[in-house]
Amino acid sequence: MERPAVPFPPSPWHLTGDMIVSLWRVPVGELPPWSLPSGTRPWIVRRRATLVTFWVDYRPGGVLTYREFLIALVVRHGRRLAASTVAAWVDDERSLAGGRALWGIPKERGAITLHAEGRSARGELTVPGTPTVRLTYRDVLRLPCRLPARAHLFQQLPDGEECRVPMRISGQPALGRGRVMTGAEDPLSALGRHRPLLSLALRDFRSVVGS
């Protein structure tokens, strides 16, 4: 029997909460075989690819409340640099269904916990059959401003059509130190073998995804 459709909010999504963002440079040979939209290719410099990871706690005040761990790969699209989500886990069926249908974001279901205490934060992603992925983070320098940013993702919809996903966000930033721990045989083990070049927290953010 075909699984009934899960209702989800229409695009754009207005979301709010806290997130931990990290920037990574990972040897190409250590990347999983992620699929990319046609017309894009990884941005490689000195045999290393660039990844950005997001641990996000979406809180009341937005169209959905859930938690997410997302990995974006920096890619070339024509002559431009962009990003493409290559893996994502959420703990909400509406977010999963909407992310896939609206924008082609390959969301999967996972159990995610995020705890913040003062300047520190911890997170865990648990998916059946794979080792738990853990995050630790601590602020080093809080910045007395709200940081605005714009970006877009290139994704591929289920029917094969290319999808450009615009995003706008602003929040209270803090530079910090982050670390991700994984199992040795985990597909994400490259994150455990390397430290991020940069980590930051973005608290009380307001974002718009889609158009």
N, C-alpha and C positions, 0 to 999 in steps of 0.2 A: 504494500500500500504506500502511495506517495505521501511523504511527510507534509503536513499542512504548513502553509506559509506563516511565518512569524511576523506580526505587524511591527513596523519601526517608523520613527519620525521621518518626514520628508526632508530632503536637502534644502537649505543648509542646516547643519547641527550647531546650535549654540551650547557650548560646554564650559564648565568651570571646575576648578579644583587645584591640586598640587601635582607637580611632576619632578622627576629626576632625569636629567638628560646627560648622556656621555658620548664623546667623540672618540672613535677608535681608528687605528691604522693597523690592518691585519694582512699578513702575507696571503697572496692570492691562492696559493696551494692549500691553505687551511680553511677556505670558505666551503660551506655546503653547496651542493649543486642547485642553487636557487634559480627559478625561472624568472625571466624578465620580459617586459612588454617588447614587442617588435619595435625596432628602431632605437632601442637603448642598449648600451653596453657599459660594463663597470668602468669607472674612472680609476685608472691604474697609474701610479707614480712610484718608480723604483720598486716594482713588483709587489706593491701593497695597495690594497683597496681601503676605502674609507667607509666606515659604518657609523650610524648614529642610533643609539638605543634610548628608549623612552619607557620609564616606569611611571604610570599615571593613575592617580586616584581622582576620578570624575565624581564630583559631589553634588548635592542638591543645589538647585539654582540653574542647572542646564536641562536640556531635553531628556537626558539619560543619566543615570547614576550607576557607575560600574568601575572596575579596575582593568588595567591593560598593561601588557608588556609588548612593545613593538620594536622591530628592527628595520631600519631603512638603509639602503645601500646607495651611496652617491654614484650617479651614472652620467654618461654623456647622452644627450638627446640632440642629434644633429651637432651643432657647434656649441651648444649650451650645456652647462652643468645643471643637473637636477637631482632628484632623489626618487627612489621607488621602494615601497614597502615590500620586503621579501618574506617577512614572517611576523605574525602577531597573534597574541592570545588574549582573550577577554573572558570575564566571568558572567556575561549577560547575553542571552540569546538574541535580544533585539539589536544589540550592537553588532553581534556576529552577522546576523542576516542583513542588516542595513549596510554594514561596511562592504560586504561582498556584492550585494545587488546594486548599490548606488555608485560605488567607486572601484570595484574590483580589488579591494584590499583583502588579502588571503587570511582572514581571521579564523582562528581555531578556538575551541573551548578549553579553558584551563582554570585551575584553582589558584587565585592570586591573593596574597596578603601584603599590605603595605602599612607600616607603623612608623609614625614620626614622633620624636620626643626631643624637644628643644632644637638643637642644631644637628641632630642625628636622625637617620632614617634607615629602616630595614625593609626588605621585600623578599618574597618567595613566589616562585612559579612552580606549580606541580601539575604534571601531565601524566596520566597513566602510562606505564611502560618506559618512562625515561627518568633519569636522575633529576632531583629538584635543583632548580636554578635559584641562587640566592644573591641578593644585593645588600651591600653595606655602603653607607654614605655619611659624610660629616661636613658641615659648613666650615670654610676657612675665612671667607670674607663676604659679608652681606653688603649689598649695594643699596644706597638710599634713593632708589628711583624705581619706576615701573618701566620695564623693558618691552618695547613693542617690536614685533617681527612679522614678516610675511614670507611665505614659501609656497611651493606647490609640489605635488607628487605626480609622477607619471605611472599609471596603472593600466591593466588590461581587463575589461569587463568580461563576464562569462561568455558573451557572444563573440569575443575576439576584438571588439572595438576598443581603440585606445581611449583612455580617460585621463584628463588633466584635472587634478584635485587642488583647488586653491585653498590656502589656510591663512588665517590671521590670528595673532595671539599677543597678549600683553600680560605681564605679571611681575611680581617682586622677585628679583634675581639674587642668588648667592653663589659665589664660586666655592667649590669644595673638592673633596677627594672621594672618589667612588671606586668600588671593586665589585666584580661579579665572580661568583664561584659556581662551577659546574662539575659534573662527573667527567672522568677522563674519556669515556666513550660517548659522551653526549654530542649530538650534532652541533651544539653551540660551544663546544669545548675551547674554541679559539678565544672566546671572551674570557675564559678562566686562565688561559696561558699568558694573556697580555693585560697590561694596565691601560686604561683610557688616557688619551692625551689631555683631555679636559672633561671635567664633570661640573654640573651646576644644578641647583634647585631653582625651580620657578614656582613660587607659591602664590596662592590666590589668583591664579590666571583666569583670564576670560578669553575664549577662543571661538572662532567660527570656521567650520569645516564644510567645504562645498560652496556652491553658488546657487 
